[in-house]
């Protein structure tokens, strides 16, 4: 296997785990922004930012994997 493919798989597993940890309310209305508005606590904010960072890294690794 290519090393970039292994890195991509590992990042995707971390991304799935972080997204799974974040989901509190499974209702359909909250999925489209209908939930209550509140400020993010420090742990929620960290997971939110970690999700963004992992998603960007995943996209970059995917693009690099396509090019090479």
C-alpha positions in Angstrom: 0.0 0.0 0.0 1.0 3.6 -0.6 2.0 5.5 2.6 -0.3 8.4 1.7 -3.2 6.0 1.5 -2.4 4.7 5.0 -2.3 8.3 6.3 -5.6 9.0 4.6 -7.3 6.0 6.2 -5.9 6.9 9.6 -7.1 10.6 9.3 -10.5 9.4 8.1 -10.9 7.1 11.2 -9.9 10.0 13.5 -12.4 12.3 11.7 -15.2 9.7 12.1 -14.4 9.4 15.8 -14.3 13.2 16.4 -17.6 13.7 14.6 -19.2 10.8 16.5 -18.2 12.3 19.8 -19.7 15.7 18.9 -23.2 14.5 18.1 -25.4 15.1 21.2 -28.9 15.5 19.8 -29.9 13.1 17.0 -33.1 14.9 16.0 -33.7 15.9 12.4 -34.3 19.5 13.3 -31.0 20.0 15.0 -29.2 18.5 12.0 -30.3 21.4 9.9 -29.6 24.1 12.4 -32.9 24.1 14.3 -31.4 23.3 17.7 -31.0 25.8 20.5 -28.3 28.4 20.2 -25.6 28.4 22.8 -22.0 29.3 23.0 -19.5 26.4 22.7 -17.7 25.3 25.8 -14.0 24.7 25.7 -14.2 21.0 25.0 -16.9 21.5 22.3 -14.8 24.3 20.8 -11.7 22.1 20.7 -13.6 19.2 19.0 -15.1 21.6 16.5 -11.8 23.1 15.6 -10.2 19.6 15.5 -12.9 18.5 13.1 -12.1 21.4 10.8 -8.4 20.8 10.9 -8.8 17.0 10.3 -11.1 17.7 7.3 -8.7 20.1 5.7 -5.8 17.7 6.2 -7.9 14.9 4.8 -8.7 16.9 1.7 -5.1 17.9 1.2 -3.9 14.4 1.5 -6.6 13.2 -0.9 -5.5 15.8 -3.5 -1.9 14.9 -3.1 -2.8 11.2 -3.4 -4.6 11.9 -6.7 -1.7 13.9 -8.1 0.9 11.3 -7.3 
